[in-house]
Amino acid sequence: MVLFIALACLALLAGPVHALTPQQALAITAGDSDDRIAALQKAVAAGDARVAVLAQALLDGTVKAGAQRAYIVKDDGSAVDAATGTPATPPDDAEDAVVNNRMRGELEAVVASLKLRDPDIDVRRSALKALRESADETMLAPVEQALATETDAKLKADLEALRSRLQLGAGDTALRLAAAQALAAQADPATRNLLLERLRPAADGGEADPAVRRALQASLDAMSSRLAWGERAGVLFSGLSLGSILMLAALGLAITYGLMGVINMAHGELIMIGAYATYAVQNVFRAYLPGAFDAYLLAAVPVSFLAAAAVGAVLERGVIRFLYGRPLETLLATWGISLILIQTVRTLFGAQNVPVENPAWLSGGVAVMSNLTLPYNRIAILVFAALVLVGMALLIAKTRLGLFVRGVTQNRPMAACLGVHTARTDTLAFALGAGVAGLAGCALSQVGNVGPDLGQGYIVDSFMVVVLGGVGQLAGTVYAAMGLGVVNKLLEGWSGAVLAKIMVLVFIVVFIQKRPSGLFALKGREA
């Protein structure tokens, strides 16, 4: 039924020949669907530019049909004659034009075909996207016409790919064969689905010619191979992204547990505090600095660190310092504190998740392949995790505080004899680990929901990372986090999320049985 539209579009693209009459505009606007489509085809063939205006207005739902004429109603309430564009007043009995799904498809095909030659390249891109999703072989002629005048290299390549897809339904066997061979260079899921559809048995509407079927199968094999690489790269990126999140969550624990030996079951809640601090900063910017809203995340980074560090310092001075060397009591006490922190957040912010919005510069992603897009927020977390890791390594290895922490951790009595204030060092070290957990919460707020139970999902994984990497080893934490992230994503694709988690846990248990010190053992007299 739409075959004539493609041919008629060429006449319209060539320039106006006959003016759209009021009777034609009314016939397109109201009546039986078959009659309206026939009138649309005839009007497009006549070559008047008003057809495109009327078609778009029908799609927008701004057309009214009277007894003698059709009218287009503007945003300000005024109206014009649909055929001539002159000001007019619809009669009181004028009714809104009804556009069903079939008519909408015809109108969209006409509008998209005409927009393929619009001077604005963004309009042409949008039109091509619309045609790519819904066009059939009847749109081949407008695509050919657009190809003849297109100057943008990328858009021209996309038009050529679309032309090959449309030619698969052509009546000429040689044309179908050439199209099938040309599509071997493509690599997008939509084209693969089209090839699979054409490879159905001939009795079910698939390709009947053996030569064309062989070319279709060869193109499908080549395309599937390229798409498989995109899927593998996507799994690898997802694993690294998960690993960076695990590393951020475990870095703080690498200090409080790895260096200080404190089993802090409230570590997840320190992550949660960092996320809620980010939420609070976002609300402050939205209320008082709306023009600088996209910069709120930069301000949230130090705020989330300081908020979690302050809670960590209070926790260490009020509870932990009385429990050093008593791991069971520390575990029970910090578990109780975690419940208190969760309930406090529920009281202040509510039990429901709170919305944290990505700034504009973290929205969207980089399209590496047709089936692989790297989100900006995930890329930013990878970079952020690397920066935090470098900062932590420099602080521990190059600063006075890092020297004190290492000294107190390795030999507390000797450090005290040398004048190190061990109690103050414990507080600062614990606050540092808590602050890094707050940074993890700030990062997590950009990729998931922020709620009172946010930290519960990371406390077990954080301990697994630290134990697997080697207690007290930052390098081990990095390798363990990235390794667990990638392995977990690989196993998820093979066995599902639950079984993947179980297999990872079993692997860690077996590994620790064979190598209790983890991947990187401490070196020295006590090792």
C-alpha positions in Angstrom: 0.0 0.0 0.0 2.9 2.4 0.6 4.7 1.5 -2.6 3.4 4.6 -4.3 4.6 6.9 -1.6 8.3 6.3 -2.4 7.8 7.1 -6.0 5.6 10.1 -5.2 8.3 11.4 -2.8 10.7 11.8 -5.7 8.2 14.0 -7.4 7.8 16.1 -4.3 11.6 16.3 -3.8 12.0 17.5 -7.4 9.9 20.6 -6.6 6.2 21.7 -6.5 4.1 21.1 -9.5 0.5 21.4 -8.5 -0.9 23.1 -5.4 -2.6 21.1 -2.7 -6.3 21.7 -2.9 -8.7 22.0 0.1 -10.5 18.9 -1.1 -7.3 16.9 -1.1 -6.3 18.2 2.4 -9.7 17.2 3.7 -9.5 13.8 2.1 -6.1 13.2 3.8 -7.4 14.4 7.1 -10.8 12.6 7.5 -12.4 9.5 6.2 -11.6 5.8 5.7 -7.9 4.9 6.1 -7.6 3.4 2.6 -9.1 6.6 1.1 -6.9 8.8 3.2 -3.8 6.9 2.2 -4.8 7.1 -1.5 -5.3 10.8 -1.2 -2.0 11.2 0.6 -0.2 9.3 -2.3 -1.9 11.4 -4.9 -1.1 14.7 -3.1 2.6 13.7 -2.7 2.7 12.9 -6.4 1.4 16.3 -7.1 4.5 17.8 -5.6 3.3 20.5 -3.3 5.4 21.3 -0.2 2.2 21.8 1.9 1.9 18.0 2.0 4.9 17.7 4.3 3.4 20.4 6.6 0.1 18.7 6.7 1.6 15.3 7.3 3.7 16.6 10.3 0.7 18.5 11.7 -1.3 15.2 11.5 1.4 13.5 13.4 1.5 16.3 16.0 -2.3 16.1 16.5 -2.9 19.7 15.5 -5.3 19.2 12.6 -9.1 19.7 12.6 -11.5 18.6 9.9 -14.5 20.7 9.0 -17.2 20.0 6.5 -15.4 21.6 3.6 -11.8 22.2 4.7 -9.0 21.0 7.0 -7.3 23.4 9.4 -4.0 23.4 11.2 -4.1 24.9 14.7 -1.0 26.7 15.9 0.4 26.9 19.4 -1.1 30.3 20.0 -4.6 29.0 19.2 -4.8 30.6 15.7 -5.5 28.4 12.7 -4.5 28.3 9.0 -6.0 26.5 6.0 -4.2 23.2 5.7 -4.1 23.4 1.9 -3.0 27.1 1.4 -1.5 28.1 4.8 -3.6 31.3 4.9 -5.3 32.3 8.2 -8.7 30.7 8.7 -11.2 30.0 11.5 -12.3 26.4 12.0 -16.1 26.1 12.3 -17.6 25.1 15.7 -18.3 21.6 14.5 -14.8 20.9 13.3 -13.4 17.7 14.8 -9.9 16.6 15.6 -8.3 14.5 13.0 -7.8 10.8 14.0 -4.5 9.1 13.1 -4.5 5.4 13.7 -1.3 3.3 13.7 -1.6 2.4 10.0 -2.0 6.0 9.0 0.7 7.1 11.3 3.2 4.8 9.7 2.4 6.2 6.2 2.7 9.8 7.5 6.0 9.0 9.3 7.4 7.4 6.1 6.5 10.5 4.0 7.9 13.0 6.6 11.1 11.0 7.1 11.7 10.6 3.4 11.3 14.3 2.8 13.6 15.2 5.7 16.5 13.2 4.2 17.3 16.2 2.1 16.8 18.8 4.8 19.7 21.4 4.9 20.1 20.8 8.7 22.3 17.7 9.2 20.8 16.9 12.5 17.4 16.7 10.9 18.8 14.4 8.3 20.3 12.2 11.0 17.0 12.0 12.8 15.1 11.1 9.6 17.6 8.4 8.8 17.3 7.0 12.3 13.5 6.9 11.9 13.7 5.2 8.5 16.3 2.7 9.8 13.8 1.5 12.4 10.7 1.2 10.2 11.5 1.5 6.5 11.0 -1.3 3.9 11.8 -1.6 0.3 9.2 1.0 -0.7 11.5 3.7 0.7 14.4 2.7 -1.6 13.8 5.5 -4.1 13.9 8.4 -1.5 17.1 6.9 0.0 18.7 6.7 -3.5 17.7 10.4 -4.1 19.2 11.4 -0.7 22.4 9.5 -1.5 22.9 11.5 -4.7 23.0 14.8 -2.8 24.4 13.8 0.6 27.8 15.5 1.4 28.5 14.2 5.0 30.7 11.1 4.7 29.3 9.4 7.9 25.7 10.0 6.9 26.4 8.9 3.4 27.9 5.6 4.7 24.8 5.1 6.9 22.5 5.8 3.9 24.4 3.2 1.8 24.0 0.7 4.6 20.3 1.5 4.7 20.0 1.2 1.0 21.6 -2.3 1.1 19.1 -3.3 3.8 16.2 -2.1 1.7 17.5 -3.8 -1.4 17.2 -7.2 0.3 13.5 -7.0 -0.4 13.9 -5.9 -4.1 12.5 -8.0 -6.9 15.8 -8.1 -8.8 17.9 -11.1 -7.8 21.1 -9.4 -8.8 20.2 -6.4 -6.6 19.5 -8.7 -3.6 22.8 -10.5 -4.1 24.8 -7.3 -4.2 23.0 -6.0 -1.1 23.6 -9.3 0.8 27.4 -9.1 -0.1 27.5 -5.4 0.9 26.0 -6.0 4.3 29.0 -8.2 5.2 30.8 -4.9 6.2 28.1 -3.9 8.7 28.0 -4.8 12.3 24.8 -3.9 14.1 22.2 -6.1 15.8 19.3 -4.7 13.7 21.0 -5.7 10.4 21.8 -9.2 11.9 18.2 -9.7 12.8 17.2 -8.7 9.2 19.7 -11.3 7.8 18.2 -13.9 10.1 14.8 -13.1 8.9 15.8 -13.3 5.2 17.4 -16.7 5.9 14.1 -18.2 7.0 12.8 -21.0 4.8 11.4 -19.7 1.5 8.0 -21.1 2.5 7.9 -18.8 5.5 8.8 -15.7 3.4 12.6 -16.0 3.4 15.0 -15.7 0.5 14.4 -18.4 -2.2 17.5 -17.9 -4.4 20.4 -20.2 -3.4 23.1 -17.8 -4.4 21.5 -15.0 -2.4 21.1 -17.3 0.6 24.8 -18.2 0.5 25.7 -14.5 0.4 23.3 -13.8 3.3 24.8 -16.6 5.4 28.4 -15.4 4.7 27.5 -11.8 5.7 25.7 -13.1 8.8 28.8 -15.1 9.8 31.1 -12.1 9.3 28.8 -9.8 11.2 28.3 -12.2 14.1 32.0 -12.5 14.5 32.4 -8.7 14.8 29.4 -8.4 17.1 30.9 -11.2 19.3 34.0 -9.1 19.8 31.8 -6.1 20.9 30.0 -8.4 23.4 33.4 -9.6 24.7 34.6 -6.1 25.1 31.4 -5.1 26.8 31.8 -8.0 29.4 35.4 -6.9 30.0 34.4 -3.3 30.5 31.6 -4.3 32.8 34.0 -6.4 34.8 36.6 -3.6 35.1 33.8 -1.2 36.0 32.6 -3.6 38.8 36.2 -4.1 39.8 36.7 -0.3 40.2 33.7 -0.1 42.4 34.9 -3.0 44.5 38.3 -1.4 44.7 36.8 1.9 46.0 34.7 0.0 48.5 37.7 -2.1 49.7 40.4 0.6 49.8 39.1 2.0 53.0 38.8 -1.5 54.5 42.3 -2.2 53.4 43.3 0.5 56.0 40.9 -0.3 58.8 41.2 -4.0 58.5 44.3 -4.6 56.5 46.6 -2.2 58.3 44.9 -1.8 61.7 43.3 -5.3 62.1 39.9 -3.9 62.9 36.9 -6.0 61.6 34.6 -3.1 60.9 31.1 -4.4 60.1 29.9 -0.7 59.8 32.2 -0.2 56.7 29.2 -0.5 54.4 27.3 2.2 56.3 30.3 4.6 55.9 29.9 4.0 52.1 26.2 4.9 52.6 27.1 8.1 54.4 29.2 9.2 51.5 26.3 8.6 49.1 23.9 10.5 51.3 26.4 13.4 51.6 26.4 13.5 47.8 22.6 13.6 47.8 22.6 16.5 50.3 25.2 18.5 48.2 23.0 17.9 45.1 20.0 19.3 46.9 21.9 22.4 48.1 23.1 23.1 44.6 19.6 22.6 43.1 18.1 25.0 45.7 20.8 27.7 45.9 23.1 27.3 42.9 20.9 26.0 40.0 23.1 27.6 37.4 26.1 25.6 38.6 24.3 22.3 39.2 26.6 20.4 36.9 29.5 21.2 39.3 27.8 19.7 42.4 29.6 16.4 42.1 33.0 18.2 42.3 31.9 19.7 45.6 30.4 16.4 46.8 33.7 14.6 46.6 35.4 16.4 49.6 32.1 16.6 51.5 31.5 12.9 51.2 35.1 12.2 52.4 34.8 14.6 55.3 31.4 13.3 56.4 32.4 9.7 56.4 35.8 10.5 58.0 34.1 12.4 60.8 31.8 9.5 61.6 34.8 7.2 61.4 36.7 9.3 63.9 33.8 9.4 66.3 33.4 5.6 65.9 37.1 5.0 66.6 37.3 7.3 69.6 34.0 6.2 71.1 34.1 2.4 70.6 37.0 0.9 68.6 39.8 2.2 70.7 38.6 0.1 73.7 38.5 -3.1 71.6 41.9 -3.3 69.9 43.1 -6.9 70.0 39.6 -8.3 70.6 38.3 -9.1 67.1 35.0 -10.8 68.2 33.9 -7.9 70.4 34.9 -5.5 67.6 32.8 -7.4 65.1 29.7 -7.4 67.3 30.1 -3.8 68.3 30.5 -2.5 64.8 27.6 -4.6 63.6 25.4 -3.0 66.2 26.7 0.4 65.1 25.8 -0.4 61.5 22.2 -1.0 62.5 22.1 2.3 64.4 23.5 4.2 61.4 21.0 2.6 59.0 18.1 3.5 61.3 19.4 7.0 61.7 19.5 7.5 57.9 15.9 6.1 57.7 14.8 8.6 60.3 16.5 11.6 58.6 15.9 10.8 54.9 13.1 8.1 54.9 13.2 4.4 54.1 12.8 4.9 50.4 15.7 5.4 47.9 16.6 9.0 47.2 17.3 10.3 43.7 20.8 11.4 42.8 21.1 12.8 39.3 24.1 12.6 37.1 25.5 15.9 36.0 25.2 16.6 32.3 28.8 15.8 31.6 28.3 12.3 33.0 25.2 11.6 31.0 25.4 9.5 27.8 28.4 7.5 26.6 30.9 6.7 23.9 29.7 4.4 21.1 32.7 2.3 20.4 30.8 -0.3 18.3 27.2 -0.7 17.3 26.6 -3.0 20.2 29.0 -1.5 22.7 28.5 1.9 24.4 30.7 2.9 27.3 28.7 5.1 29.7 30.5 8.3 30.8 29.6 7.7 34.5 31.3 4.3 34.4 34.4 5.7 32.7 34.5 8.5 35.3 34.4 5.9 38.1 37.4 4.0 36.6 39.4 7.2 36.4 38.2 8.3 39.9 39.2 4.9 41.4 42.7 5.2 39.8 43.1 8.7 41.3 42.0 7.6 44.7 44.4 4.6 44.6 47.3 6.8 43.6 46.5 9.3 46.3 46.2 6.5 48.9 49.5 5.0 47.8 51.3 8.3 48.0 49.8 9.1 51.4 50.8 5.8 52.9 54.3 5.7 51.3 55.4 9.4 51.2 53.8 11.3 54.0 54.4 11.7 57.7 51.0 10.3 58.6 51.7 7.3 56.3 55.0 6.7 58.1 53.3 6.8 61.5 50.5 4.5 60.4 53.0 1.9 59.1 55.1 2.2 62.2 52.2 1.8 64.6 50.8 -1.1 62.5 54.1 -3.0 62.4 55.4 -2.4 66.0 53.2 -0.3 68.3 55.4 -0.3 71.4 58.5 0.7 69.4 56.6 3.5 67.6 55.4 4.8 71.0 59.0 4.7 72.3 60.1 6.8 69.3 57.5 9.5 70.2 54.6 8.6 67.9 51.3 9.5 69.4 49.7 6.0 68.8 46.2 6.9 69.9 46.0 9.9 67.6 47.5 7.9 64.7 44.8 5.2 65.2 42.1 7.8 65.0 43.6 9.5 61.9 44.1 6.2 60.2 40.6 5.0 60.9 39.2 8.3 59.8 41.2 8.0 56.6 39.8 4.6 55.9 36.3 5.8 56.6 36.8 8.8 54.4 37.8 6.6 51.5 34.7 4.6 52.1 32.7 7.9 51.8 34.4 8.5 48.4 33.2 5.0 47.3 29.7 6.1 48.3 30.0 9.3 46.3 31.0 7.2 43.2 28.2 4.6 43.8 25.6 7.4 43.9 26.2 7.9 40.1 25.6 4.4 39.0 22.9 3.0 41.3 20.2 3.7 43.9 21.0 5.5 47.1 19.1 4.1 50.1 19.7 3.0 53.7 20.8 -0.5 52.6 23.3 0.7 50.1 26.3 -0.5 52.0 25.0 -3.9 52.8 25.6 -5.1 49.3 29.3 -4.3 49.4 30.6 -5.2 52.9 31.0 -8.9 52.1 32.6 -8.2 48.7 35.0 -5.7 50.3 36.2 -8.2 52.9 36.7 -10.8 50.1 38.8 -8.3 48.1 41.0 -7.5 51.1 41.5 -11.1 52.2 42.1 -12.3 48.7 44.6 -9.6 47.9 46.6 -9.9 51.0 46.0 -8.2 54.3 47.8 -4.8 54.4 48.7 -4.8 50.7 47.2 -2.0 48.5 48.5 -3.7 45.4 46.8 -6.9 46.4 43.5 -5.0 46.9 43.7 -3.6 43.3 44.5 -7.0 41.7 41.9 -8.8 43.7 39.1 -6.2 43.0 39.7 -6.1 39.3 40.1 -9.8 39.1 36.9 -10.5 41.0 35.0 -8.0 38.9 36.0 -9.5 35.6 35.6 -13.1 36.7 32.2 -12.3 38.2 31.0 -10.8 35.0 32.3 -13.7 32.9 30.6 -16.2 35.2 27.4 -14.2 35.2 27.1 -14.6 31.4 27.7 -18.3 31.7 25.7 -19.3 34.8 23.7 -16.4 36.1 24.3 -13.9 38.9 23.5 -16.1 41.9 25.6 -19.1 40.8 28.4 -16.7 39.7 28.5 -15.2 43.2 28.6 -18.7 44.8 31.4 -19.9 42.5 33.5 -16.8 43.3 33.0 -17.4 47.1 33.9 -21.1 46.8 37.0 -20.1 44.8 38.1 -17.6 47.5 37.6 -20.1 50.3 39.7 -22.7 48.5 42.3 -20.2 47.6 42.7 -18.9 51.2 43.0 -22.5 52.4 45.9 -23.0 50.1 47.4 -19.5 50.5 46.3 -17.9 53.8 48.3 -14.8 53.2 46.5 -13.9 50.0 47.9 -12.9 46.7 50.6 -10.7 48.2 52.0 -11.7 51.5 53.7 -9.3 53.9 57.5 -9.3 53.7 59.6 -8.8 56.8 60.6 -10.5 60.0 57.0 -11.1 61.0 55.9 -12.5 57.7 
